[in-house]
Amino acid sequence: KTGERCHASWHEEMFLRGEFNDWGNDNEGRMMLISSFTWGINVSLSGFVRTRFTPVKDWSKSYGSHPLRELLYNVPDFDPRHQDFSVVPTLSGSEPCRKWMTDRELWSER
């Protein structure tokens, strides 16, 4: 249509599925393409929830799941730092999105 913006994306549509919508396949969680390769949605959540992004209804492709990372190479026992060494945990669920938006001052507590 004339006057509408054109944005590029790898997918025709994108959904945010998770515990907040029972991982549903209806239109709840449908996202809007707000800029090239950038999808957006306004969702109010009362706390941390597990979520994934999927462009298809059959879950053959999805994003947002991080496998557990085992620490393969720890600090050796002879190094005194081994007593308080810790690994930064992998972000999962809605947390990576919240961090990305907070870093860009796009997150609101409302």
URDAJO-V578876 format. One record per helix or strand of 3 or more residues. SS is the DSSP state (helix for helix, strand for strand). FROM is the first residue (numbers start at 1). LEN is the number of residues. Records with the same first field share a line. If there is no record, write none. Layout:
# URDAJO-V578876
SS: FROM-LEN + FROM-LEN
This chain:
# URDAJO-V578876
strand: 15-4 + 32-4 + 38-3 + 51-4
helix: 19-3 + 80-4 + 95-9
